[in-house]
């Protein structure tokens, strides 16, 4: 088509330099029309082994996280089991000490001890285990190692007796015609030993969360700087040749006003201008305007339909009698829809259908983009949005990453894989605020 224009133009009296330049324009536009967005891909597509390594890196990263969590959980479980084992052993030792202390108390009260000083030393050596001695009617006789408030009354001791009863089985002191009972609690050291693994676990979790968020924040900030720099530089490098192309197209229009093919050429050059404009907006404050969502979707779908095989059917489903409006940056949002449609077409190998359904839920607008392509594995539902991840042999893994950035950071919405089944199809869901 463009070569026809070139031949027609050259019939006029233009100099050889202009003719050569117009020829280069035509060659460039033919290439653009055939490859569209691949012009920008060509910068890094020749490094496809690098992209494969990135995919492997994401897989290894995911497996590493799983292994890290499993190993961390195993360490905590083993630590807890070991600590509980030590606490159980210490608890038995304390029970033996209390039994010895109870026997010493019995001997002291029944005057059976041959060595009173030794018996008293046993009783006095208990400085850590809280104990209460009561009679058969649960009346307090003596207590040891309790934290007693200054205004302690009978009600306080009743509560303490009830509490210690629930902790351990009472030890009976048989005094012949009557009996006394000893109730005891775990020592402070034993309690600390019981709680230690849980405190340790909590501290480790807090530390890991702080480290994770700090690392993620740094990594995200670094990625943002790379994205913004790459986008701005791409827009800058495309700006000058696009301006020249626009001028040459205007010249062709002035000389051949009735030639419709020049209009098609102008559309493709203008499309390239829009692509450069999109890149220039990355990293800038989004300019959101209240626009018709239905009209925006139709424009994006119409563009894809005109440049897609007739074997692919793209349809929008929304209530025409109730048009929906949303705050959008139209060029960027159209980019999102085009990118999702292009990925769907690749997944369907150029044959199939794409349904875009729009519904309103309360104050949200839900957009479902469904295809009948190859589908996505469930373990990759989140990974596909990572920069550099791609399943294509010559892909560069940036499309869905930019889509997620545009929807979530610029439009304050959400995008995720709603559902997918291998060899059945995939549904991407976009949620926007009205």
HELIX and SHEET records of a PDB file:
HELIX    1   1 UNK A    2  UNK A   10  1                                   9    
HELIX    2   2 UNK A   16  UNK A   35  1                                  20    
HELIX    3   3 UNK A   38  UNK A   41  1                                   4    
HELIX    4   4 UNK A   45  UNK A   47  5                                   3    
HELIX    5   5 UNK A   48  UNK A  110  1                                  63    
HELIX    6   6 UNK A  116  UNK A  124  1                                   9    
HELIX    7   7 UNK A  154  UNK A  167  1                                  14    
HELIX    8   8 UNK A  188  UNK A  255  1                                  68    
HELIX    9   9 UNK A  260  UNK A  281  1                                  22    
HELIX   10  10 UNK A  293  UNK A  306  1                                  14    
HELIX   11  11 UNK A  330  UNK A  347  1                                  18    
HELIX   12  12 UNK A  378  UNK A  380  5                                   3    
HELIX   13  13 UNK A  383  UNK A  385  5                                   3    
HELIX   14  14 UNK A  399  UNK A  405  1                                   7    
HELIX   15  15 UNK A  406  UNK A  410  3                                   5    
SHEET    1   A 4 UNK A 140  UNK A 144  0                                        
SHEET    2   A 4 UNK A 131  UNK A 134 -1                                        
SHEET    3   A 4 UNK A 179  UNK A 184 -1                                        
SHEET    4   A 4 UNK A 171  UNK A 174 -1                                        
SHEET    1   B 2 UNK A 289  UNK A 292  0                                        
SHEET    2   B 2 UNK A 325  UNK A 328 -1                                        
SHEET    1   C 5 UNK A 312  UNK A 317  0                                        
SHEET    2   C 5 UNK A 352  UNK A 361  1                                        
SHEET    3   C 5 UNK A 364  UNK A 371 -1                                        
SHEET    4   C 5 UNK A 425  UNK A 433 -1                                        
SHEET    5   C 5 UNK A 414  UNK A 421 -1                                        
END                                                                             
